[in-house]
Amino acid sequence: MKRLYIVLAVVAAVGIGAVGYSVSSGGSAVTAPIAVDGIDDLERLVELAQGVTKGDENAPVTIIEFGDFQCPACQQFATQHKPQVELAFVESGKAKFVYYDWPITTAHPNSFLAARASRCAADQNRYWEYHDNLYRNQVRWAASTSPVGTFVDYAGTLGLDEGAFEDCLNSDEHAALVSANLELGNQLGVGGTPTILIEHNGTVRQVGYDFASIQEYIDGLLAGSADGA
């Protein structure tokens, strides 16, 4: 996958673009992309960016989402279509699912903080539970001027150590990772969320984010593989 991302990025890139960096410090929660050393080198960028994987690492198909926790269409995908995708393909071992943060902070000011919050939950091995909780409750926190307390409450609801989670959130922890994910998406030509890419045998195609489109394409891929195509 690392080599694949580099090839795709080289094809898609017109040049390494600025993410629109801003830096927050002094013990407050970082809420916007930050400058990241090495982000102007494609191989280093791929190393810095980290998706979160669900399913068998050796599955023949990879479903990649670039998503924004504050994006209404992403919420629709997460709550309506992704459960069907997981049931049909991830749980059966036919595909693995990889989520990359792509927060559109100009339109969704809480999206970067939400992405960091999910990574703070990952530190306590509860990433996917927190991911799902953010999307289920999107309407409750999306318009908040200060969602830190709400995000900490969600951590408590899931049984996380609230103190450790709050310390993580009120820092720059994972800001570089989320910023690198955002830039990786830029280099791959991501233009909106959710963007769904499907990889199989080194070939990648973007498909619609509805279950029917994903199902049709993957079923075709797997049928072709079974036929020796």
C-alpha positions, 0 to 999 in steps of 0.5 A: 500500500505504501508503494501504491500511495506514492505512485498515485501521489506522483501521478496526481500531484501538481506539486506539494500543496500547503494545507493551510497550516496554523499552529496552536500551542500553550496547552490548548487543544490544536484545532487546525492543521499544523506544519509537519517536517518532511511533508514535502517529500512523498515517501516521508508523507506516506510514512507520516500519514496513518489510516486506521484499519478494520478487518483482515490485513491480508484481505484481497480488496482494500476499501479506503475512506477519506472522511471528515467527522463533521461532514453530513455526507460522511455521517450518512455513509458511516451510519447507513452504508458502512455497516452494510459494507462491513457485514458484506465484505469486512466480516467475511474477509473479502475486504479490509476497511481503512479510514483516513482523516480529511477534515475540511476545516474551512467548512467544518471548524470542529472537524480537525479536533474531532479527528484528533479526539478519535486518535486520542481514543485509539491510544486507549484501543477504542478507536472504532467505538469513538469513531462511530459515536462521533458520527452518531452524535454529529448534530450535537457537537458540530455547531458547538463553539467549544466541543472539548467537554463534549468529546471528553464526555463521549470518552467517559461514556465509552469507559476511557480514562477521561483524564488521559483522554482530556490531556491528549485532546488539550495538546498537539498530540496526533495533530501531525498525523491528522495533518499528514493524512490531510495532505496525503488526500490532497496528493491523491486528488481527494476533492471532497468527503467522503471519498471512497477508493477501492484497491485490488491487485495494485489498481485503485478506483474511486466509487460512490459512497453508497453501498450499492455502488461499492457492492457492485464494484467489489463483486465484479472484482472478486468474480473476475479474480475467481475467473482468473481475470 
